């Protein structure tokens, strides 16, 4: 099973929070608690942490352990 880099998974989660086009809504902040399956891969350039959402939400004795990631997202505060 190919696991995408953690950055790709996080970008996909953030993009999923966008309000529908034409709705007039703007998402200013969000909090996500999501399960992540992660692993370290050795590549020629070094070690890479890859993570993705589990392929199923059902618990089974044959699945790798998952960990909960807590993400708090928001627009940057104005420094002025």
PyMOL Python script that loads the backbone (N, CA, C, O; Angstrom):
from pymol import cmd

cmd.read_pdbstr("""\
ATOM      1  N   UNK A   1       0.844  -1.181   0.000  1.00  0.00           N
ATOM      2  CA  UNK A   1       0.000   0.000   0.000  1.00  0.00           C
ATOM      3  C   UNK A   1       0.888   1.242   0.000  1.00  0.00           C
ATOM      4  O   UNK A   1       1.813   1.353   0.805  1.00  0.00           O
ATOM      5  N   UNK A   2       0.604   2.158  -0.894  1.00  0.00           N
ATOM      6  CA  UNK A   2       1.365   3.392  -0.981  1.00  0.00           C
ATOM      7  C   UNK A   2       0.761   4.430  -0.053  1.00  0.00           C
ATOM      8  O   UNK A   2      -0.439   4.700  -0.107  1.00  0.00           O
ATOM      9  N   UNK A   3       1.585   5.003   0.787  1.00  0.00           N
ATOM     10  CA  UNK A   3       1.140   6.029   1.726  1.00  0.00           C
ATOM     11  C   UNK A   3       1.702   7.362   1.258  1.00  0.00           C
ATOM     12  O   UNK A   3       2.911   7.482   1.059  1.00  0.00           O
ATOM     13  N   UNK A   4       0.831   8.386   1.075  1.00  0.00           N
ATOM     14  CA  UNK A   4       1.338   9.679   0.616  1.00  0.00           C
ATOM     15  C   UNK A   4       2.126  10.395   1.709  1.00  0.00           C
ATOM     16  O   UNK A   4       1.958  10.107   2.894  1.00  0.00           O
ATOM     17  N   UNK A   5       2.986  11.331   1.304  1.00  0.00           N
ATOM     18  CA  UNK A   5       3.686  12.141   2.309  1.00  0.00           C
ATOM     19  C   UNK A   5       2.688  12.869   3.208  1.00  0.00           C
ATOM     20  O   UNK A   5       1.594  13.223   2.770  1.00  0.00           O
ATOM     21  N   UNK A   6       3.064  13.085   4.443  1.00  0.00           N
ATOM     22  CA  UNK A   6       2.187  13.749   5.410  1.00  0.00           C
ATOM     23  C   UNK A   6       1.708  15.092   4.877  1.00  0.00           C
ATOM     24  O   UNK A   6       0.543  15.440   5.070  1.00  0.00           O
ATOM     25  N   UNK A   7       2.563  15.851   4.217  1.00  0.00           N
ATOM     26  CA  UNK A   7       2.178  17.163   3.695  1.00  0.00           C
ATOM     27  C   UNK A   7       1.012  17.045   2.719  1.00  0.00           C
ATOM     28  O   UNK A   7       0.103  17.876   2.748  1.00  0.00           O
ATOM     29  N   UNK A   8       1.019  16.028   1.853  1.00  0.00           N
ATOM     30  CA  UNK A   8      -0.076  15.849   0.894  1.00  0.00           C
ATOM     31  C   UNK A   8      -1.385  15.553   1.614  1.00  0.00           C
ATOM     32  O   UNK A   8      -2.437  16.056   1.221  1.00  0.00           O
ATOM     33  N   UNK A   9      -1.327  14.746   2.658  1.00  0.00           N
ATOM     34  CA  UNK A   9      -2.525  14.416   3.433  1.00  0.00           C
ATOM     35  C   UNK A   9      -3.072  15.661   4.120  1.00  0.00           C
ATOM     36  O   UNK A   9      -4.282  15.891   4.107  1.00  0.00           O
ATOM     37  N   UNK A  10      -2.196  16.472   4.721  1.00  0.00           N
ATOM     38  CA  UNK A  10      -2.647  17.688   5.401  1.00  0.00           C
ATOM     39  C   UNK A  10      -3.247  18.690   4.422  1.00  0.00           C
ATOM     40  O   UNK A  10      -4.257  19.322   4.730  1.00  0.00           O
ATOM     41  N   UNK A  11      -2.640  18.844   3.250  1.00  0.00           N
ATOM     42  CA  UNK A  11      -3.174  19.756   2.230  1.00  0.00           C
ATOM     43  C   UNK A  11      -4.568  19.307   1.801  1.00  0.00           C
ATOM     44  O   UNK A  11      -5.464  20.138   1.650  1.00  0.00           O
ATOM     45  N   UNK A  12      -4.761  18.010   1.605  1.00  0.00           N
ATOM     46  CA  UNK A  12      -6.075  17.501   1.210  1.00  0.00           C
ATOM     47  C   UNK A  12      -7.118  17.764   2.298  1.00  0.00           C
ATOM     48  O   UNK A  12      -8.258  18.107   1.987  1.00  0.00           O
ATOM     49  N   UNK A  13      -6.742  17.607   3.563  1.00  0.00           N
ATOM     50  CA  UNK A  13      -7.674  17.892   4.659  1.00  0.00           C
ATOM     51  C   UNK A  13      -8.068  19.363   4.676  1.00  0.00           C
ATOM     52  O   UNK A  13      -9.245  19.686   4.840  1.00  0.00           O
ATOM     53  N   UNK A  14      -7.101  20.254   4.510  1.00  0.00           N
ATOM     54  CA  UNK A  14      -7.382  21.697   4.520  1.00  0.00           C
ATOM     55  C   UNK A  14      -8.255  22.073   3.335  1.00  0.00           C
ATOM     56  O   UNK A  14      -9.206  22.840   3.489  1.00  0.00           O
ATOM     57  N   UNK A  15      -7.949  21.546   2.154  1.00  0.00           N
ATOM     58  CA  UNK A  15      -8.750  21.862   0.975  1.00  0.00           C
ATOM     59  C   UNK A  15     -10.192  21.383   1.117  1.00  0.00           C
ATOM     60  O   UNK A  15     -11.095  21.974   0.525  1.00  0.00           O
ATOM     61  N   UNK A  16     -10.422  20.332   1.883  1.00  0.00           N
ATOM     62  CA  UNK A  16     -11.781  19.815   2.061  1.00  0.00           C
ATOM     63  C   UNK A  16     -12.647  20.740   2.909  1.00  0.00           C
ATOM     64  O   UNK A  16     -13.863  20.560   2.964  1.00  0.00           O
ATOM     65  N   UNK A  17     -12.050  21.718   3.564  1.00  0.00           N
ATOM     66  CA  UNK A  17     -12.787  22.632   4.429  1.00  0.00           C
ATOM     67  C   UNK A  17     -13.345  23.846   3.693  1.00  0.00           C
ATOM     68  O   UNK A  17     -14.039  24.657   4.306  1.00  0.00           O
ATOM     69  N   UNK A  18     -13.067  23.994   2.414  1.00  0.00           N
ATOM     70  CA  UNK A  18     -13.523  25.161   1.674  1.00  0.00           C
ATOM     71  C   UNK A  18     -15.040  25.154   1.528  1.00  0.00           C
ATOM     72  O   UNK A  18     -15.651  24.115   1.277  1.00  0.00           O
ATOM     73  N   UNK A  19     -15.633  26.335   1.692  1.00  0.00           N
ATOM     74  CA  UNK A  19     -17.078  26.474   1.512  1.00  0.00           C
ATOM     75  C   UNK A  19     -17.415  26.307   0.033  1.00  0.00           C
ATOM     76  O   UNK A  19     -16.578  26.589  -0.824  1.00  0.00           O
ATOM     77  N   UNK A  20     -18.626  25.853  -0.277  1.00  0.00           N
ATOM     78  CA  UNK A  20     -19.016  25.684  -1.681  1.00  0.00           C
ATOM     79  C   UNK A  20     -18.938  27.011  -2.442  1.00  0.00           C
ATOM     80  O   UNK A  20     -19.289  28.058  -1.900  1.00  0.00           O
ATOM     81  N   UNK A  21     -18.483  26.968  -3.686  1.00  0.00           N
ATOM     82  CA  UNK A  21     -18.405  28.204  -4.477  1.00  0.00           C
ATOM     83  C   UNK A  21     -19.783  28.868  -4.583  1.00  0.00           C
ATOM     84  O   UNK A  21     -20.795  28.190  -4.763  1.00  0.00           O
ATOM     85  N   UNK A  22     -19.809  30.183  -4.472  1.00  0.00           N
ATOM     86  CA  UNK A  22     -21.050  30.930  -4.597  1.00  0.00           C
ATOM     87  C   UNK A  22     -21.909  30.938  -3.349  1.00  0.00           C
ATOM     88  O   UNK A  22     -22.987  31.533  -3.349  1.00  0.00           O
ATOM     89  N   UNK A  23     -21.452  30.282  -2.272  1.00  0.00           N
ATOM     90  CA  UNK A  23     -22.264  30.224  -1.052  1.00  0.00           C
ATOM     91  C   UNK A  23     -22.152  31.506  -0.226  1.00  0.00           C
ATOM     92  O   UNK A  23     -23.014  31.794   0.605  1.00  0.00           O
ATOM     93  N   UNK A  24     -21.092  32.266  -0.457  1.00  0.00           N
ATOM     94  CA  UNK A  24     -20.877  33.468   0.334  1.00  0.00           C
ATOM     95  C   UNK A  24     -20.280  33.187   1.701  1.00  0.00           C
ATOM     96  O   UNK A  24     -20.095  34.111   2.493  1.00  0.00           O
ATOM     97  N   UNK A  25     -19.974  31.924   1.994  1.00  0.00           N
ATOM     98  CA  UNK A  25     -19.392  31.556   3.278  1.00  0.00           C
ATOM     99  C   UNK A  25     -17.877  31.542   3.201  1.00  0.00           C
ATOM    100  O   UNK A  25     -17.299  31.265   2.149  1.00  0.00           O
ATOM    101  N   UNK A  26     -17.238  31.843   4.326  1.00  0.00           N
ATOM    102  CA  UNK A  26     -15.786  31.807   4.424  1.00  0.00           C
ATOM    103  C   UNK A  26     -15.424  31.024   5.681  1.00  0.00           C
ATOM    104  O   UNK A  26     -15.936  31.314   6.762  1.00  0.00           O
ATOM    105  N   UNK A  27     -14.559  30.048   5.545  1.00  0.00           N
ATOM    106  CA  UNK A  27     -14.083  29.285   6.697  1.00  0.00           C
ATOM    107  C   UNK A  27     -12.868  30.029   7.260  1.00  0.00           C
ATOM    108  O   UNK A  27     -11.841  30.142   6.591  1.00  0.00           O
ATOM    109  N   UNK A  28     -12.990  30.534   8.491  1.00  0.00           N
ATOM    110  CA  UNK A  28     -11.902  31.286   9.108  1.00  0.00           C
ATOM    111  C   UNK A  28     -11.057  30.428  10.045  1.00  0.00           C
ATOM    112  O   UNK A  28      -9.865  30.683  10.218  1.00  0.00           O
ATOM    113  N   UNK A  29     -11.665  29.424  10.642  1.00  0.00           N
ATOM    114  CA  UNK A  29     -10.907  28.527  11.505  1.00  0.00           C
ATOM    115  C   UNK A  29     -11.623  27.191  11.605  1.00  0.00           C
ATOM    116  O   UNK A  29     -12.835  27.100  11.414  1.00  0.00           O
ATOM    117  N   UNK A  30     -10.857  26.166  11.907  1.00  0.00           N
ATOM    118  CA  UNK A  30     -11.421  24.823  12.037  1.00  0.00           C
ATOM    119  C   UNK A  30     -10.536  23.999  12.958  1.00  0.00           C
ATOM    120  O   UNK A  30      -9.329  24.225  13.052  1.00  0.00           O
ATOM    121  N   UNK A  31     -11.150  23.051  13.627  1.00  0.00           N
ATOM    122  CA  UNK A  31     -10.431  22.090  14.457  1.00  0.00           C
ATOM    123  C   UNK A  31     -10.793  20.705  13.964  1.00  0.00           C
ATOM    124  O   UNK A  31     -11.972  20.372  13.841  1.00  0.00           O
ATOM    125  N   UNK A  32      -9.787  19.899  13.681  1.00  0.00           N
ATOM    126  CA  UNK A  32      -9.993  18.540  13.183  1.00  0.00           C
ATOM    127  C   UNK A  32      -9.299  17.546  14.097  1.00  0.00           C
ATOM    128  O   UNK A  32      -8.148  17.750  14.485  1.00  0.00           O
ATOM    129  N   UNK A  33      -9.988  16.483  14.436  1.00  0.00           N
ATOM    130  CA  UNK A  33      -9.391  15.333  15.110  1.00  0.00           C
ATOM    131  C   UNK A  33      -9.545  14.166  14.145  1.00  0.00           C
ATOM    132  O   UNK A  33     -10.649  13.659  13.944  1.00  0.00           O
ATOM    133  N   UNK A  34      -8.451  13.749  13.557  1.00  0.00           N
ATOM    134  CA  UNK A  34      -8.507  12.720  12.522  1.00  0.00           C
ATOM    135  C   UNK A  34      -7.535  11.584  12.838  1.00  0.00           C
ATOM    136  O   UNK A  34      -6.441  11.823  13.350  1.00  0.00           O
ATOM    137  N   UNK A  35      -7.934  10.359  12.535  1.00  0.00           N
ATOM    138  CA  UNK A  35      -6.998   9.250  12.707  1.00  0.00           C
ATOM    139  C   UNK A  35      -5.995   9.244  11.563  1.00  0.00           C
ATOM    140  O   UNK A  35      -6.363   9.496  10.415  1.00  0.00           O
ATOM    141  N   UNK A  36      -4.747   8.963  11.861  1.00  0.00           N
ATOM    142  CA  UNK A  36      -3.711   8.886  10.837  1.00  0.00           C
ATOM    143  C   UNK A  36      -2.922   7.595  10.984  1.00  0.00           C
ATOM    144  O   UNK A  36      -2.546   7.206  12.090  1.00  0.00           O
ATOM    145  N   UNK A  37      -2.677   6.942   9.870  1.00  0.00           N
ATOM    146  CA  UNK A  37      -1.722   5.838   9.819  1.00  0.00           C
ATOM    147  C   UNK A  37      -0.424   6.436   9.299  1.00  0.00           C
ATOM    148  O   UNK A  37      -0.422   7.095   8.259  1.00  0.00           O
ATOM    149  N   UNK A  38       0.654   6.223   9.991  1.00  0.00           N
ATOM    150  CA  UNK A  38       1.919   6.801   9.559  1.00  0.00           C
ATOM    151  C   UNK A  38       3.027   5.783   9.561  1.00  0.00           C
ATOM    152  O   UNK A  38       2.955   4.755  10.235  1.00  0.00           O
ATOM    153  N   UNK A  39       4.053   6.085   8.798  1.00  0.00           N
ATOM    154  CA  UNK A  39       5.231   5.224   8.797  1.00  0.00           C
ATOM    155  C   UNK A  39       6.427   6.023   8.294  1.00  0.00           C
ATOM    156  O   UNK A  39       6.277   7.007   7.570  1.00  0.00           O
ATOM    157  N   UNK A  40       7.609   5.582   8.691  1.00  0.00           N
ATOM    158  CA  UNK A  40       8.856   6.172   8.213  1.00  0.00           C
ATOM    159  C   UNK A  40       9.371   5.345   7.056  1.00  0.00           C
ATOM    160  O   UNK A  40       9.431   4.117   7.129  1.00  0.00           O
ATOM    161  N   UNK A  41       9.740   6.028   5.990  1.00  0.00           N
ATOM    162  CA  UNK A  41      10.325   5.356   4.833  1.00  0.00           C
ATOM    163  C   UNK A  41      11.731   5.883   4.611  1.00  0.00           C
ATOM    164  O   UNK A  41      11.988   7.083   4.712  1.00  0.00           O
ATOM    165  N   UNK A  42      12.626   4.971   4.309  1.00  0.00           N
ATOM    166  CA  UNK A  42      14.007   5.346   3.988  1.00  0.00           C
ATOM    167  C   UNK A  42      14.099   5.523   2.476  1.00  0.00           C
ATOM    168  O   UNK A  42      13.814   4.599   1.713  1.00  0.00           O
ATOM    169  N   UNK A  43      14.501   6.722   2.053  1.00  0.00           N
ATOM    170  CA  UNK A  43      14.665   7.035   0.635  1.00  0.00           C
ATOM    171  C   UNK A  43      16.099   7.501   0.433  1.00  0.00           C
ATOM    172  O   UNK A  43      16.790   7.795   1.409  1.00  0.00           O
ATOM    173  N   UNK A  44      16.566   7.575  -0.823  1.00  0.00           N
ATOM    174  CA  UNK A  44      17.952   7.989  -1.054  1.00  0.00           C
ATOM    175  C   UNK A  44      18.320   9.327  -0.413  1.00  0.00           C
ATOM    176  O   UNK A  44      19.468   9.523  -0.014  1.00  0.00           O
ATOM    177  N   UNK A  45      17.353  10.255  -0.310  1.00  0.00           N
ATOM    178  CA  UNK A  45      17.665  11.565   0.256  1.00  0.00           C
ATOM    179  C   UNK A  45      17.550  11.603   1.785  1.00  0.00           C
ATOM    180  O   UNK A  45      17.841  12.632   2.394  1.00  0.00           O
ATOM    181  N   UNK A  46      17.136  10.511   2.407  1.00  0.00           N
ATOM    182  CA  UNK A  46      17.014  10.469   3.863  1.00  0.00           C
ATOM    183  C   UNK A  46      15.766   9.730   4.310  1.00  0.00           C
ATOM    184  O   UNK A  46      15.313   8.796   3.647  1.00  0.00           O
ATOM    185  N   UNK A  47      15.213  10.153   5.438  1.00  0.00           N
ATOM    186  CA  UNK A  47      14.023   9.531   5.998  1.00  0.00           C
ATOM    187  C   UNK A  47      12.821  10.439   5.769  1.00  0.00           C
ATOM    188  O   UNK A  47      12.911  11.653   5.955  1.00  0.00           O
ATOM    189  N   UNK A  48      11.694   9.854   5.364  1.00  0.00           N
ATOM    190  CA  UNK A  48      10.481  10.612   5.079  1.00  0.00           C
ATOM    191  C   UNK A  48       9.344  10.044   5.923  1.00  0.00           C
ATOM    192  O   UNK A  48       9.168   8.828   5.993  1.00  0.00           O
ATOM    193  N   UNK A  49       8.570  10.927   6.565  1.00  0.00           N
ATOM    194  CA  UNK A  49       7.394  10.489   7.315  1.00  0.00           C
ATOM    195  C   UNK A  49       6.193  10.575   6.394  1.00  0.00           C
ATOM    196  O   UNK A  49       5.861  11.656   5.909  1.00  0.00           O
ATOM    197  N   UNK A  50       5.540   9.452   6.147  1.00  0.00           N
ATOM    198  CA  UNK A  50       4.353   9.387   5.312  1.00  0.00           C
ATOM    199  C   UNK A  50       3.156   9.064   6.197  1.00  0.00           C
ATOM    200  O   UNK A  50       3.268   8.285   7.143  1.00  0.00           O
ATOM    201  N   UNK A  51       2.012   9.664   5.886  1.00  0.00           N
ATOM    202  CA  UNK A  51       0.808   9.410   6.676  1.00  0.00           C
ATOM    203  C   UNK A  51      -0.422   9.638   5.828  1.00  0.00           C
ATOM    204  O   UNK A  51      -0.420  10.461   4.913  1.00  0.00           O
ATOM    205  N   UNK A  52      -1.477   8.897   6.143  1.00  0.00           N
ATOM    206  CA  UNK A  52      -2.760   9.076   5.467  1.00  0.00           C
ATOM    207  C   UNK A  52      -3.864   8.647   6.421  1.00  0.00           C
ATOM    208  O   UNK A  52      -3.612   8.087   7.488  1.00  0.00           O
ATOM    209  N   UNK A  53      -5.100   8.925   6.003  1.00  0.00           N
ATOM    210  CA  UNK A  53      -6.243   8.469   6.770  1.00  0.00           C
ATOM    211  C   UNK A  53      -6.338   6.959   6.630  1.00  0.00           C
ATOM    212  O   UNK A  53      -5.973   6.425   5.583  1.00  0.00           O
ATOM    213  N   UNK A  54      -6.814   6.256   7.643  1.00  0.00           N
ATOM    214  CA  UNK A  54      -6.966   4.810   7.532  1.00  0.00           C
ATOM    215  C   UNK A  54      -7.922   4.462   6.392  1.00  0.00           C
ATOM    216  O   UNK A  54      -8.819   5.241   6.070  1.00  0.00           O
ATOM    217  N   UNK A  55      -7.731   3.312   5.796  1.00  0.00           N
ATOM    218  CA  UNK A  55      -8.577   2.936   4.663  1.00  0.00           C
ATOM    219  C   UNK A  55      -9.966   2.486   5.098  1.00  0.00           C
ATOM    220  O   UNK A  55     -10.842   2.307   4.252  1.00  0.00           O
ATOM    221  N   UNK A  56     -10.183   2.301   6.377  1.00  0.00           N
ATOM    222  CA  UNK A  56     -11.500   1.930   6.872  1.00  0.00           C
ATOM    223  C   UNK A  56     -11.695   2.496   8.265  1.00  0.00           C
ATOM    224  O   UNK A  56     -10.727   2.708   8.996  1.00  0.00           O
ATOM    225  N   UNK A  57     -12.937   2.740   8.633  1.00  0.00           N
ATOM    226  CA  UNK A  57     -13.214   3.210   9.988  1.00  0.00           C
ATOM    227  C   UNK A  57     -13.572   2.068  10.910  1.00  0.00           C
ATOM    228  O   UNK A  57     -13.748   2.284  12.109  1.00  0.00           O
ATOM    229  N   UNK A  58     -13.685   0.854  10.386  1.00  0.00           N
ATOM    230  CA  UNK A  58     -14.065  -0.307  11.184  1.00  0.00           C
ATOM    231  C   UNK A  58     -12.838  -0.931  11.823  1.00  0.00           C
ATOM    232  O   UNK A  58     -11.813  -1.111  11.165  1.00  0.00           O
ATOM    233  N   UNK A  59     -12.939  -1.256  13.087  1.00  0.00           N
ATOM    234  CA  UNK A  59     -11.809  -1.847  13.796  1.00  0.00           C
ATOM    235  C   UNK A  59     -11.684  -3.320  13.426  1.00  0.00           C
ATOM    236  O   UNK A  59     -12.677  -4.033  13.283  1.00  0.00           O
ATOM    237  N   UNK A  60     -10.456  -3.746  13.279  1.00  0.00           N
ATOM    238  CA  UNK A  60     -10.172  -5.133  12.922  1.00  0.00           C
ATOM    239  C   UNK A  60      -8.840  -5.509  13.543  1.00  0.00           C
ATOM    240  O   UNK A  60      -8.005  -4.642  13.803  1.00  0.00           O
ATOM    241  N   UNK A  61      -8.639  -6.776  13.779  1.00  0.00           N
ATOM    242  CA  UNK A  61      -7.372  -7.230  14.336  1.00  0.00           C
ATOM    243  C   UNK A  61      -6.237  -7.223  13.330  1.00  0.00           C
ATOM    244  O   UNK A  61      -5.087  -7.466  13.694  1.00  0.00           O
ATOM    245  N   UNK A  62      -6.543  -6.946  12.068  1.00  0.00           N
ATOM    246  CA  UNK A  62      -5.526  -7.007  11.023  1.00  0.00           C
ATOM    247  C   UNK A  62      -5.059  -5.646  10.541  1.00  0.00           C
ATOM    248  O   UNK A  62      -4.248  -5.567   9.619  1.00  0.00           O
ATOM    249  N   UNK A  63      -5.555  -4.569  11.147  1.00  0.00           N
ATOM    250  CA  UNK A  63      -5.184  -3.227  10.712  1.00  0.00           C
ATOM    251  C   UNK A  63      -4.013  -2.698  11.532  1.00  0.00           C
ATOM    252  O   UNK A  63      -3.874  -3.041  12.706  1.00  0.00           O
ATOM    253  N   UNK A  64      -3.168  -1.865  10.922  1.00  0.00           N
ATOM    254  CA  UNK A  64      -2.094  -1.248  11.702  1.00  0.00           C
ATOM    255  C   UNK A  64      -2.677  -0.267  12.716  1.00  0.00           C
ATOM    256  O   UNK A  64      -3.775   0.249  12.511  1.00  0.00           O
ATOM    257  N   UNK A  65      -1.962  -0.005  13.799  1.00  0.00           N
ATOM    258  CA  UNK A  65      -2.481   0.943  14.789  1.00  0.00           C
ATOM    259  C   UNK A  65      -2.573   2.346  14.194  1.00  0.00           C
ATOM    260  O   UNK A  65      -1.737   2.738  13.380  1.00  0.00           O
ATOM    261  N   UNK A  66      -3.582   3.089  14.601  1.00  0.00           N
ATOM    262  CA  UNK A  66      -3.728   4.474  14.149  1.00  0.00           C
ATOM    263  C   UNK A  66      -3.610   5.393  15.352  1.00  0.00           C
ATOM    264  O   UNK A  66      -3.833   4.983  16.492  1.00  0.00           O
ATOM    265  N   UNK A  67      -3.261   6.619  15.085  1.00  0.00           N
ATOM    266  CA  UNK A  67      -3.114   7.630  16.119  1.00  0.00           C
ATOM    267  C   UNK A  67      -3.979   8.822  15.744  1.00  0.00           C
ATOM    268  O   UNK A  67      -4.154   9.118  14.562  1.00  0.00           O
ATOM    269  N   UNK A  68      -4.513   9.498  16.735  1.00  0.00           N
ATOM    270  CA  UNK A  68      -5.349  10.662  16.468  1.00  0.00           C
ATOM    271  C   UNK A  68      -4.463  11.903  16.335  1.00  0.00           C
ATOM    272  O   UNK A  68      -3.604  12.166  17.176  1.00  0.00           O
ATOM    273  N   UNK A  69      -4.693  12.649  15.272  1.00  0.00           N
ATOM    274  CA  UNK A  69      -4.002  13.912  15.062  1.00  0.00           C
ATOM    275  C   UNK A  69      -4.988  15.029  15.377  1.00  0.00           C
ATOM    276  O   UNK A  69      -6.136  14.988  14.935  1.00  0.00           O
ATOM    277  N   UNK A  70      -4.551  16.011  16.128  1.00  0.00           N
ATOM    278  CA  UNK A  70      -5.386  17.165  16.474  1.00  0.00           C
ATOM    279  C   UNK A  70      -4.838  18.356  15.705  1.00  0.00           C
ATOM    280  O   UNK A  70      -3.708  18.784  15.938  1.00  0.00           O
ATOM    281  N   UNK A  71      -5.638  18.892  14.790  1.00  0.00           N
ATOM    282  CA  UNK A  71      -5.214  20.019  13.963  1.00  0.00           C
ATOM    283  C   UNK A  71      -6.094  21.223  14.250  1.00  0.00           C
ATOM    284  O   UNK A  71      -7.320  21.124  14.204  1.00  0.00           O
ATOM    285  N   UNK A  72      -5.479  22.354  14.543  1.00  0.00           N
ATOM    286  CA  UNK A  72      -6.210  23.604  14.711  1.00  0.00           C
ATOM    287  C   UNK A  72      -5.737  24.533  13.616  1.00  0.00           C
ATOM    288  O   UNK A  72      -4.561  24.889  13.550  1.00  0.00           O
ATOM    289  N   UNK A  73      -6.663  24.924  12.759  1.00  0.00           N
ATOM    290  CA  UNK A  73      -6.351  25.748  11.601  1.00  0.00           C
ATOM    291  C   UNK A  73      -7.048  27.074  11.712  1.00  0.00           C
ATOM    292  O   UNK A  73      -8.185  27.145  12.179  1.00  0.00           O
ATOM    293  N   UNK A  74      -6.385  28.129  11.288  1.00  0.00           N
ATOM    294  CA  UNK A  74      -7.003  29.457  11.305  1.00  0.00           C
ATOM    295  C   UNK A  74      -6.211  30.435  10.468  1.00  0.00           C
ATOM    296  O   UNK A  74      -5.048  30.203  10.140  1.00  0.00           O
ATOM    297  N   UNK A  75      -6.852  31.516  10.133  1.00  0.00           N
ATOM    298  CA  UNK A  75      -6.189  32.569   9.387  1.00  0.00           C
ATOM    299  C   UNK A  75      -5.126  33.213  10.278  1.00  0.00           C
ATOM    300  O   UNK A  75      -5.319  33.334  11.488  1.00  0.00           O
ATOM    301  N   UNK A  76      -4.017  33.621   9.691  1.00  0.00           N
ATOM    302  CA  UNK A  76      -2.979  34.270  10.512  1.00  0.00           C
ATOM    303  C   UNK A  76      -3.514  35.567  11.125  1.00  0.00           C
ATOM    304  O   UNK A  76      -4.283  36.303  10.507  1.00  0.00           O
ATOM    305  N   UNK A  77      -3.082  35.818  12.353  1.00  0.00           N
ATOM    306  CA  UNK A  77      -3.504  37.037  13.028  1.00  0.00           C
ATOM    307  C   UNK A  77      -2.805  38.235  12.400  1.00  0.00           C
ATOM    308  O   UNK A  77      -1.648  38.143  11.988  1.00  0.00           O
ATOM    309  N   UNK A  78      -3.510  39.357  12.329  1.00  0.00           N
ATOM    310  CA  UNK A  78      -2.948  40.580  11.770  1.00  0.00           C
ATOM    311  C   UNK A  78      -1.895  41.117  12.727  1.00  0.00           C
ATOM    312  O   UNK A  78      -2.164  41.319  13.911  1.00  0.00           O
ATOM    313  N   UNK A  79      -0.682  41.350  12.199  1.00  0.00           N
ATOM    314  CA  UNK A  79       0.414  41.830  13.045  1.00  0.00           C
ATOM    315  C   UNK A  79       0.412  43.326  13.225  1.00  0.00           C
ATOM    316  O   UNK A  79       1.201  43.849  14.012  1.00  0.00           O
ATOM    317  N   UNK A  80      -0.466  44.043  12.506  1.00  0.00           N
ATOM    318  CA  UNK A  80      -0.489  45.507  12.573  1.00  0.00           C
ATOM    319  C   UNK A  80      -1.405  45.964  13.618  1.00  0.00           C
ATOM    320  O   UNK A  80      -1.557  47.168  13.823  1.00  0.00           O
TER     321      UNK A  80
END
""", "prot")
cmd.dss("prot")
cmd.show_as("cartoon", "prot")
cmd.util.cbc("prot")
cmd.orient("prot")
